[in-house]
Amino acid sequence: LNIIEQFDFSNIPFGSPEHIHIVTEAKKLAFEDRAKYYADPDFVKIPLDTLLSKSYAKIRAAQVSMERAGRYEAGEISKGETIYLTTADKFGNMVSLIQSNYRGMGSGMAPPKLGFMLQDRGELFSLKKGDANEFKPRKRPFHTIIPSFVTENGKPLMSFGVMGGDFQPQGHVQIIMNLFDFGMGLQEAGDAPRFDHDGSSTPLGEVSTDRGTIRMESGFDYETIRALMKLRHSVGFANGVYGGYQAIMRDHEKNVYLGASESRKDGQSVGY
């Protein structure tokens, strides 16, 4: 019901193709989650609060296309991963901060009495002799922690981030283009569908052997997807790989801040 609630049925009659299509797609989404997460609660922890939340239903409903039947996977329910925050004050100062322990609880080691885990990003060294990112003592490894900042005429304009490993720089580019090339608003720029290319060579010594795959989020026109395939792109579809966007932008003329936070991950935009 939470998924179906995301659709406006005021002009959809009983028994119409739209009626049956939406209910069927909602069932398919719910049953994929059931298959992955449902079991005896005496033996497993079922993420009921998330599965039954309106915000999660909104994310799931966004995958439904009114043009064709879909094939779905269970939703990804995050238990951690990267965090991003940004803040600004009345003087125009802005801070962009992103942090991650890398895998789960990081290294699993905590400095005595300090209350935090040490990260395990040493995994991101290359063990291939001669690589720029080759493992060496006292050397910092490759990582994807990228807080973003935009200035205009030397003044802070926008502080933002898009969490998501290798997707971060791709997401940053798409947000910037949405705002300044396509004329979207701050919230709209984050809500717009995204795409992710996977399969390039990496600083870990992995070498690309093909063109990789463009993974498309739901919301793109099928003619666009077919045209990409004609260009010999490998196109796939995936959930949960498109980051998490938070942003603050300053309107210098009106001397106000705009905030945005999307629904792909937990987040909130707050003024004080």
N, C-alpha and C positions, 0 to 999 in steps of 0.2 A: 504493500500500500504506500509506503514512503516513496518508492520509486515512481509509482503511478501518479502520486500527488504532484510530481514535478511537471506534469502535462496539463494543459488547460482543456477540460472536457466540456466547457460551456457550449461549444459549437460542434462537438463530435457526437453524432447520434448513435443510439444503441444499434449494434449489429453492423456498423459501418466497418470498412477495411481498417480505418485508423484505430477504431476501438479495439478490434481484435489484435491488430499488429502491436499496439502499445502494451496491452495486457500480456501477450505472448512473450514479447521481448523482456518485460519486467520479470516474468516467471523464469526465463532463461538466465538472467543475471542473478536472481536470488538463488536458483538451484546450483549455480556454479559455486557461490559462496557456501551453500549448504554442504556441497560435496567436499570442500576443502576444510571447513572449520567446525562442522557439527559432529559431535560424538558425546559419549557419556561424560557429563561434567565432573563426575567423581574421578575421572582419569585425565582429562585435558581441560585447559582453561579456554573457554569459548569467549571471544572478544565481543560480547553482546552489546556493550555500550556503544561501540563503534558501528557494528552491523545494523543496529536499530536506530542510529542517529540520522537526523534530517540532512546533515552535512555530507555524510557518506552516501546517502541515497541520491543526493544531487550529483555527486561525482559519477555514480553508476549510471544514472539516467542520461547523463551527457553523452554516453557511448551509443545511445540508441539513434539510429538514422531512420527518418521517416520515408526514405527512398528505397530501402531494401532490408531484408532480414539479416541479422548479424550472428556472428559466432563469437562467444565471449569466453574469457578466462575469469577465474575468481579474482576479486579485488585484492590489492596489496594493502595490508594493514601494517603501517609502520610502527616499530617498537623503539626507534631511536634514529640513527643516522645523523646527517648534518643539520646544524641549526644556523639560522641567519637572523640578525636583528639590525635595525637602523634607528637612529634617534636624532633629533634636532632641537635646538633651543631658540629663544627669541632673538638672539644676536646673529643668527644665520649660521652658527656652527653645526656641522652634520657629521655623524659617525656611521661608517659602514663596517659591520663585523660579521665574520663567518667562522665557524669552528666545528671540528669533527674529530672524534677519536679514531676514525677510519672504520675498522670492522667491529661492530657491536660495542663491547666494553673496552676496545683498544687492546693494549698489551695485557690487561688484567692485573697490572701492577700499579699500586698506589703509593706515593710518597708517605711515609709515616706521619700521621696526625694532620695531613693537609686536605684529605677528603676529596680528591679527584684522581681519575685514572690517567695513566700515561698512554699516549697514542702508540699505534703500531705501524706508522707509515714507512718504517724501514723496509717493509715488504715491497715498496715501490721503487727500489733500486733495480738497476739492470745488473745481472751477473755475467754479462758478456764483456770480455776484456776489450778495452778500447772505446766502448760506448761513452758518450758524454755523461750519461747518468750512471756510470759504473760505480758499484759499491766501494767506498773507501772510508776509513776512520775519520770522524769529525766532519763528515760531509753531509749536507742536507739532501734528502731524497726529493725526487719529483713528487708533486702533489697537485691537487685540483682545488685548493682552497683559494677562492677568487672573490673577495669583496669588491663591489663595483662603485664607481663614482663618476659623475658627469659635472663638468664645470662649463660656465658660459662667461666669456670675457673675464676669466680669472676668478669668478665668483662661484660658490657651490650652487648647483642647480638641482641635482638629483643624486640621492644615495639609494642604492638598490642591490639586490642579490637574487640569484636563481640557483638554489641548491641542486645537486645532482651529479656529482662526479664529472665524467667527461662531457656531460651535457652542459655544464656551467657556461663555458665560453660560447657554445652554440645558443643557449638560452639568452645570454646577454645580448648577442647580436640581434636575435629576433625581437627582443623587447625594445632595443634602441630603434630598430627599423620600424616597428609598429608605431612608436611614438612620433618619430621625426620624419619618416618617409611616407607612412600610411595614415598619419593624422589621427591616431587613436588616442583616447584619454588614458590616464594613468592606470585605472582599474581595467579598462577594456583591453589595454595592451597585454595585461597578464592573463585575462580570461580567454583571449583568442587561442584557437588550436595551435599546437606546435608540432614540429617534426624534428627528428633526431637521426643523424647519420652515425652508423656504427660500423667499424671495420677498417679504420686507418691504422697505420703503423704507430707504435707506442714507444715512449722512452724506456720501457721495460725490456727492450730488445725484440719485441714482437714485430714482424714485418708483414705488411698487408700483401695478400696474394690475389685479391680481386677488387672489385669496385665497392665492396661493402654494401650495406642495406640502409635505405631510408625508412625509418619507422615513423608512421603517420598516426597522429592522434585523431580521434573521431572529430568530425566537423569540417573536413576538407571536401570540396566538390569531387565527385567521382570522375568527372572529365579531367580534372587536374591529375588525379592518380593515373588514369589511363595514358595521359600525355607524357607523364614521367616514365611510364613503362616503355612507351615508344622510343624514348631517348635512351633506352637500355639501362635505366636505373632498376635495381632490385628494390621493390617496395614491399614493406611488411607493415603489420599493425601490432601495437603493443600498448599495454596499460602500465602506468606507474613509473615511466622512465623520463618524464618530461619536467622534472625539477619541482621547485616550490619557490614562488616569487613573492617578495615583499619590497615595498618602495616608499620613499618620501621624495616629493618634488616641491620646490619653492617657486611660487609666483612672485617675482620681485616687484612687479607693477602694483599688485594688490597687497603685497606683504603678508601673504598667507601660505600655509603649507597644505599640500594635498597628500593623502596617504592611501596606500593600496595593499591589499592582502588577498591572496587567491584561495580557492577551495581545494586545490590538489593536495595540500598538506594543512596541518593545523597551523593557524596563524591569526593575527588580529591587528587592526589598525586603530590606534587610540590617540586622542588629543588630550592635552592637559593644560 
